[in-house]
Amino acid sequence: MQKHSPINVSIDLKEQHVMTKVPFSPPEITEEDILAVSDVLRSGWITTGAQAKQFERELSDWMSGARVAVLNSATAGMEITLRLLGIGAGDEVITSVYTYAATVNVIRHVGATPILVDIAHDGYNLDITAVDRAITPKTKAIIAVDIGGYPCDYDALYRVIEAHRASFSGLPKSRLFNHADRITLIADAAHSLGAQYYGRKSGSLADFSAFSFHAVKNLTTAEGGALSFHSLFGVDAETIYREVMLWSLHGQNKDALAKAQGNGWEYDILFSGYKCNMPDIMAALGRSQLGRYAQTLSRRKTLYQSYRQMLPSPISLPAWDEADEYQSSYHLALVCLPIKDIQERNRIITQMAEAGIVCNVHFKPLHLMTAFNDLGRDNDFLQAMQRYQQVMSLPLFNTMSEEQLSYVGENLAQIVKNLR
């Protein structure tokens, strides 16, 4: 069997009479992945067990030794973090307007108020100055979003947090963090597994980091996620881990594996938690993919560099591959187009689709969504609106061939040329 041979996936959009030649981000599933999952299915133990615990340890190695809990989504990781901190009604959490809905939904789920800020003029991540201006005595946390896998400026965010330490009013509702003395920094690291910031790995850059292993991510468990953390506010990492596990299983103090040991059936429910644990079937797939993740990152960087080299000016991608202090995970290829407005951008996407190329948009600023249009107006987020009008995401996936990449680049260049 050829090592790491991908399963061939062909998507036929028959209802549109278009054969997709270049999908946006299909998962890479190898025979080794299938065998790993099959072994779990044959084992007799398919829910959270030894595979999940081993996946946590292996992810910890990737994240410079941070403690890791695997869950069913990055969303669960972020919401559990807010629950751990005791954040709720009357509290504020600052985050980016340029992100997916999950980042804000978790804030609303716990009853807190989301405070949206703009992105930096020279990138896609949080505007540090805007974060500084948005902090009030009600601010309990900041959720930084690593767009496309490119890390935020975490040192700058911690400097802002330190500058506001004197006005921080504590976390009185937290079960664990009774001695919190500053705003907590949370990373929405859904895109950034494997990214680095000044030599430090994503997962160890913020107080808590939430990762996604959704089907379109660099590493997938179909659905799934992880939460990483270190000891914080005088609470050791193992205590935090146990609390995360409680939140992930209805507040139950024994998981299925512990209950299955001899006479260990009895358990207690300590509080009303959720149900968001990761089963061993998913963990086995994740472990198999993690075993080749260094090659995955290298391949995605090569593809990204090829896009940058082949696309003619003024079409451009961020120079993430030239940064020394920051290393991206190259989850997205965000291309900035020389266009006048959203309508032109959308016409380009349509024409790319007609050529069998699936493109996307990351992201539509959240205040433009019906659920969040009470959180600001266009003039509050000028940089995000400019990005939204000019940017689309090109196909980028682990098994993408040079022929597919060239086909995308050639079609995009011709379509843009015809518009001008």
HELIX and SHEET records of a PDB file:
HELIX    1   1 LYS A   14  GLN A   16  5                                   3    
HELIX    2   2 GLU A   31  SER A   43  1                                  13    
HELIX    3   3 ALA A   50  TRP A   62  1                                  13    
HELIX    4   4 ALA A   74  LEU A   85  1                                  12    
HELIX    5   5 ALA A  101  HIS A  109  1                                   9    
HELIX    6   6 ILE A  128  ALA A  134  1                                   7    
HELIX    7   7 ILE A  147  GLY A  149  5                                   3    
HELIX    8   8 TYR A  154  ALA A  163  1                                  10    
HELIX    9   9 ARG A  165  SER A  167  5                                   3    
HELIX   10  10 ALA A  237  SER A  248  1                                  12    
HELIX   11  11 ALA A  256  LYS A  259  1                                   4    
HELIX   12  12 ASP A  280  LEU A  290  1                                  11    
HELIX   13  13 TYR A  293  MET A  310  1                                  18    
HELIX   14  14 TRP A  320  GLU A  322  5                                   3    
HELIX   15  15 ILE A  342  GLU A  354  1                                  13    
HELIX   16  16 LEU A  366  LEU A  368  5                                   3    
HELIX   17  17 THR A  370  PHE A  372  5                                   3    
HELIX   18  18 ASP A  378  ASP A  380  5                                   3    
HELIX   19  19 LEU A  382  GLN A  390  1                                   9    
HELIX   20  20 GLU A  402  LEU A  419  1                                  18    
SHEET    1   A 2 ASP A  12  LEU A  13  0                                        
SHEET    2   A 2 VAL A  18  MET A  19 -1                                        
SHEET    1   B 7 ARG A  67  LEU A  71  0                                        
SHEET    2   B 7 GLY A 225  PHE A 229 -1                                        
SHEET    3   B 7 PHE A 208  SER A 212 -1                                        
SHEET    4   B 7 THR A 184  ASP A 188  1                                        
SHEET    5   B 7 THR A 139  VAL A 145  1                                        
SHEET    6   B 7 GLU A  92  SER A  96  1                                        
SHEET    7   B 7 THR A 113  VAL A 117  1                                        
SHEET    1   C 3 ARG A 200  LYS A 201  0                                        
SHEET    2   C 3 GLN A 196  TYR A 197 -1                                        
SHEET    3   C 3 TYR A 326  GLN A 327 -1                                        
SHEET    1   D 2 ALA A 333  CYS A 336  0                                        
SHEET    2   D 2 VAL A 391  LEU A 394 -1                                        
END                                                                             
